Amino acid sequence: MPASADTTWVLLQDIVAVASCMPGASISERVDASHYKGNVAVKFGPASMSFRGEVEVKTVDAASHTLRLIGKGTDSTGSSGASMDLTARIEAVDARACNLVGTSEVTMSGKAAAFGGRMMNSVADQVLKQFAANFAAKVQALQPPGSGGSTPNTSAPAAPAAGAAPAPTQLNALALGWAVIKDWLRSLFSPKKA
C-alpha cells in the first residue's frame, strides 16, 4: 500500500469505506459498533448474484494492526447463501509503505455453489484485484502531504466527505469475462485425470 501502516490501519477500521472498495458491495446500515448490514452484487453478461447480509467485526487489534470480520448472507430469492471469515493484517514496510495481508474462507450454498468452482475462483481473483486497487487509491488519498509518500494519483477518486456514504464500485465485467474465458480454455486443454 502506498502509505504508512498507521494511515492504512485507520482506513482498514472504517468498515463502510472498506466495503466501498469491494466491487458491488455496500453497507446499508450500521447496527452498532461491531454489526453492519449490507449488500453484495456481482453481474457479468447474463449471470448475476445479489446477496443481502450482515457483517460482524469480531476482532480489532491495534497493536498488531489486525482485523477479523465474519459475514453471512442470502440472495434475494433465498435459494443461495454465502458466509465469509476474513482476517486482514497490515505489515509495515517502511515509513511510506506497508503490505495489506489477508486470509479468508468463503462458503457458498444453493444455486451459488452450483455456479462452478473454477468460475468462482476467477470471480474471486478479479474482485480481489479490483479491491486492492480501490483500497490503495483510498489509502494514498489519506496519506498526509509531505509525509514522504508516493506522489498522489490525480486520477484516483476523491475520498467522500465525512458522513457521506461512498458510492459502491462496480465489478470490471471485461476483466472478469476474460478470466472466465481463460479458465474455460485451460480446462479444455488441460490433461484429464482417469
C-alpha positions in Angstrom: 0.0 0.0 0.0 1.3 3.5 -0.8 1.0 4.8 2.7 2.3 4.2 6.2 1.0 1.3 8.3 -0.7 3.7 10.7 -2.5 5.5 7.9 -3.6 2.3 6.3 -4.8 1.0 9.7 -7.1 4.0 10.0 -8.8 3.1 6.7 -8.9 -0.7 7.4 -11.0 0.0 10.6 -13.6 2.0 8.6 -15.9 -0.8 7.5 -18.1 1.4 5.3 -15.0 2.7 3.4 -13.6 -0.8 3.1 -16.9 -2.1 1.8 -16.9 0.7 -0.8 -13.6 -0.6 -2.2 -15.1 -4.1 -2.8 -16.7 -4.2 -6.3 -20.5 -4.4 -6.0 -20.5 -4.2 -2.2 -22.1 -1.5 0.1 -23.0 -1.1 3.7 -26.7 -0.2 4.1 -26.9 0.2 7.9 -24.6 0.4 10.9 -26.5 -1.6 13.6 -23.9 -0.9 16.4 -20.1 -0.5 16.8 -19.5 -4.1 15.5 -22.5 -5.1 13.4 -23.4 -3.9 9.9 -26.0 -4.8 7.2 -25.1 -4.6 3.6 -25.4 -5.9 0.0 -23.1 -7.5 -2.5 -24.0 -7.7 -6.2 -21.9 -9.3 -8.9 -23.1 -9.2 -12.5 -21.4 -10.1 -15.7 -23.2 -10.9 -19.0 -26.4 -12.7 -18.3 -25.4 -14.0 -14.9 -25.8 -12.1 -11.7 -25.9 -12.8 -8.0 -27.1 -10.4 -5.3 -26.8 -11.0 -1.6 -28.1 -9.2 1.5 -26.5 -10.0 4.8 -24.7 -9.0 7.9 -21.1 -8.3 8.8 -19.7 -8.6 12.4 -16.4 -7.1 13.4 -15.0 -9.9 15.6 -11.5 -8.6 16.4 -9.8 -5.2 16.2 -6.2 -5.5 17.5 -4.5 -2.1 17.2 -1.2 -3.5 18.5 -0.8 -6.0 15.6 -2.9 -3.9 13.1 -5.2 -6.9 12.7 -9.0 -7.0 11.9 -11.3 -10.1 11.7 -14.7 -9.9 10.1 -17.5 -12.6 9.8 -20.1 -12.1 7.1 -23.1 -14.1 6.1 -26.0 -13.5 3.7 -28.6 -14.9 1.4 -29.6 -14.0 -2.1 -32.9 -12.1 -2.8 -34.7 -15.4 -3.6 -33.4 -17.3 -0.6 -32.0 -20.0 -2.9 -28.3 -19.3 -2.2 -26.3 -18.5 0.8 -22.7 -17.4 1.5 -20.6 -16.9 4.5 -17.1 -15.4 5.0 -14.5 -15.4 7.7 -11.8 -12.8 6.8 -8.7 -11.7 8.7 -6.7 -8.8 7.4 -3.4 -7.5 8.8 -1.1 -4.6 8.0 2.6 -5.1 7.9 4.9 -2.1 7.9 7.5 -2.0 5.1 8.9 1.5 5.9 7.6 4.9 6.9 5.9 5.3 3.5 4.6 1.9 2.6 3.1 -1.2 4.0 1.5 -4.5 3.0 -2.1 -5.5 3.4 -2.2 -9.2 4.1 -5.4 -11.2 4.3 -6.8 -14.7 4.5 -10.4 -15.6 4.0 -12.6 -18.6 3.9 -15.8 -18.3 1.8 -18.5 -20.9 1.8 -21.3 -20.9 -0.8 -24.5 -23.0 -0.8 -27.5 -23.5 -3.0 -27.6 -22.2 -6.6 -24.5 -20.1 -6.0 -22.4 -23.2 -5.2 -23.7 -24.9 -8.3 -22.3 -21.9 -10.3 -19.0 -23.8 -10.6 -15.8 -23.9 -8.7 -13.4 -22.8 -11.4 -15.6 -19.8 -12.3 -16.0 -18.8 -8.7 -12.2 -18.7 -8.4 -11.9 -16.4 -11.4 -14.6 -14.1 -10.0 -12.9 -14.0 -6.6 -9.5 -13.3 -8.2 -10.9 -10.4 -10.2 -12.8 -9.0 -7.2 -9.7 -9.1 -5.0 -7.6 -7.3 -7.7 -10.1 -4.5 -8.0 -10.5 -4.3 -4.2 -6.7 -3.9 -3.8 -6.5 -1.2 -6.4 -9.5 0.7 -4.9 -8.2 0.3 -1.3 -4.7 1.6 -2.4 -6.2 4.6 -4.1 -8.2 5.5 -0.9 -5.3 4.9 1.4 -3.0 7.0 -0.8 -5.5 9.9 -0.6 -5.3 9.7 3.3 -1.5 9.9 3.4 -0.6 13.3 4.9 1.0 15.7 2.4 4.8 16.0 2.9 5.0 12.6 4.7 7.3 11.3 2.0 4.6 9.1 0.5 4.4 8.5 -3.2 3.1 11.2 -5.5 -0.7 11.4 -5.3 -2.6 9.8 -8.2 -4.7 12.6 -9.6 -6.9 10.1 -11.4 -7.9 8.4 -8.2 -11.4 9.2 -6.9 -11.6 11.7 -4.1 -12.5 10.4 -0.6 -16.1 11.1 0.3 -16.9 13.9 2.7 -17.3 12.9 6.3 -20.6 11.3 6.9 -21.3 10.8 3.2 -21.8 7.2 2.1 -19.2 6.3 -0.6 -20.6 5.1 -3.9 -20.2 1.4 -4.5 -17.7 0.4 -7.1 -18.6 -1.9 -10.0 -17.0 -5.2 -10.9 -15.0 -4.8 -14.1 -17.0 -7.2 -16.3 -14.5 -7.2 -19.1 -11.6 -8.4 -16.9 -13.9 -10.9 -15.3 -15.2 -12.2 -18.6 -11.6 -12.6 -19.9 -10.6 -14.5 -16.7 -13.6 -16.9 -17.1 -12.7 -17.5 -20.8 -9.1 -18.2 -19.9 -10.2 -20.7 -17.2 -12.6 -22.4 -19.7 -9.9 -22.7 -22.4 -7.4 -24.0 -19.8 -10.0 -26.7 -18.8 -10.4 -27.7 -22.4 -6.7 -28.2 -23.0 -5.5 -29.5 -19.6 -4.8 -33.2 -19.2 -7.8 -35.2 -17.9 -7.5 -37.5 -15.0 -8.8 -41.0 -15.5 
